[in-house]
Amino acid sequence: LKGEHIDPGFTDFIEFFETATENELTQMEQRLKVDLPEVYRQFLQCSNGLLIGENYFPGTRDARLAPFPDDSFPPTLYLTDEIINNLADGFYCLPLEGENQLQVLHFDQYGEQKRMSNSLQEFLHLKLETLPNQYLNYCDLLRTA
């Protein structure tokens, strides 16, 4: 937790989770207990939409709903050029079929899915399980790490 406006790189963020003290993790958890914009809540009621979360660029906010081309359900992603151009190192939330929870994916600037460390995945899934009525803004999480 290096300051309110520090925007760490993804590698630094992973390293934080792997080296953080219990006190630092507690402070991070307290920061996560925030409500998301209305567009996220609308998404939870949308059965065939893909939520594109905030771009991972300092100061940018770009949340949008993108329809699927058919009735297929995630994790099959339909990435148009417009969506790929707006991915740019972001975390994206997709619903798990038949469950009231989200899975989290991370993409690089070319729209390729990146592997998240086990420690980060476990932390994000734990937060989704322990905050059933509050969904996380992962890019704000990155900015405040």
C-alpha positions in Angstrom: 0.0 0.0 0.0 2.3 2.7 -1.3 -0.1 5.6 -1.6 -3.5 6.7 -2.9 -2.5 7.4 -6.5 0.2 4.9 -7.2 -0.6 2.8 -10.3 1.6 -0.3 -10.1 2.4 -2.6 -13.0 0.8 -6.0 -13.1 4.0 -7.7 -12.1 4.3 -5.4 -9.1 0.7 -6.2 -8.2 1.3 -10.0 -8.2 4.5 -9.4 -6.2 2.5 -7.4 -3.6 0.2 -10.4 -3.0 3.0 -12.8 -2.7 5.0 -10.7 -0.3 2.5 -8.6 1.6 2.2 -8.8 5.4 -1.1 -9.8 7.0 -1.6 -6.1 8.0 -1.1 -4.9 4.4 -3.6 -7.5 3.1 -6.1 -6.4 5.8 -5.7 -2.8 4.6 -6.2 -3.9 1.0 -9.4 -5.8 1.9 -10.8 -2.8 3.6 -10.2 -0.8 0.5 -12.2 -3.3 -1.6 -15.5 -3.0 0.2 -17.0 -0.5 -2.3 -20.0 -0.6 -4.5 -19.6 -0.7 -8.3 -21.2 1.7 -10.7 -24.8 1.0 -11.8 -23.6 -0.5 -15.1 -22.1 -3.4 -13.1 -25.3 -4.0 -11.2 -27.3 -3.9 -14.5 -24.8 -6.5 -15.9 -25.7 -8.9 -13.1 -29.2 -9.0 -14.4 -28.2 -9.5 -18.0 -28.0 -13.2 -18.9 -26.3 -12.8 -22.3 -23.9 -9.9 -21.9 -20.1 -9.5 -21.4 -19.0 -6.8 -19.1 -15.9 -5.0 -20.2 -14.4 -3.5 -17.1 -12.2 -0.5 -16.6 -9.2 -0.3 -18.9 -5.9 -0.6 -17.1 -4.6 2.9 -17.8 -4.2 5.5 -15.1 -7.3 7.7 -14.9 -9.4 6.0 -17.5 -12.8 4.5 -16.9 -14.6 2.5 -19.6 -17.3 0.1 -18.5 -19.6 -1.2 -21.2 -21.9 -4.0 -22.0 -21.2 -6.0 -25.1 -23.8 -8.5 -26.4 -22.9 -12.1 -27.4 -23.5 -13.0 -31.0 -25.6 -15.9 -30.0 -26.9 -17.7 -26.9 -23.5 -19.1 -26.0 -22.4 -18.5 -22.4 -19.0 -17.5 -21.2 -16.2 -18.3 -21.0 -16.5 -18.3 -24.8 -15.5 -14.7 -25.6 -16.6 -12.9 -28.7 -14.0 -10.2 -29.1 -14.7 -7.6 -31.8 -12.0 -5.3 -33.0 -13.6 -2.5 -31.0 -13.5 -4.5 -27.8 -10.0 -5.7 -28.4 -8.8 -2.1 -28.9 -10.4 -1.3 -25.5 -9.0 -4.2 -23.6 -5.5 -2.9 -22.9 -4.3 -4.7 -19.8 -7.6 -5.0 -18.0 -9.4 -7.3 -15.7 -12.8 -8.4 -16.9 -15.6 -10.1 -15.0 -17.7 -12.9 -16.5 -20.6 -14.7 -14.8 -20.3 -18.4 -14.0 -23.2 -20.3 -15.6 -25.9 -21.0 -13.1 -24.0 -19.5 -10.2 -24.3 -16.1 -8.5 -20.6 -15.3 -8.8 -18.1 -14.0 -11.3 -14.9 -15.4 -12.8 -12.0 -12.9 -13.4 -10.0 -12.8 -16.6 -7.0 -10.7 -17.4 -6.0 -9.6 -20.9 -2.8 -8.0 -22.3 -2.8 -5.0 -24.7 -3.3 -7.4 -27.7 -6.4 -9.0 -26.4 -4.6 -12.2 -25.4 -5.7 -13.8 -22.1 -2.9 -13.7 -19.5 -2.5 -16.3 -16.7 -3.0 -15.0 -13.2 -0.9 -16.3 -10.3 -2.7 -18.8 -8.1 -2.4 -16.5 -5.1 -4.1 -13.7 -7.0 -6.9 -16.0 -8.3 -7.5 -17.4 -4.8 -7.6 -13.9 -3.3 -10.1 -12.6 -5.9 -12.3 -15.7 -5.6 -12.2 -15.4 -1.8 -13.4 -11.8 -2.0 -16.3 -12.8 -4.3 -17.3 -15.5 -1.9 -17.1 -13.3 1.2 -18.8 -10.2 -0.3 -21.8 -11.8 -2.0 -23.6 -8.4 -2.4 -20.6 -6.4 -3.4 -18.7 -6.9 -6.6 -15.2 -5.7 -7.0 -13.8 -3.0 -9.2 -10.5 -4.7 -10.0 -8.8 -1.8 -11.7 -9.5 0.4 -8.7 -8.0 -2.4 -6.7 -4.9 -2.2 -8.9 -4.6 1.6 -8.5 -4.8 1.5 -4.8 -2.4 -1.4 -4.2 
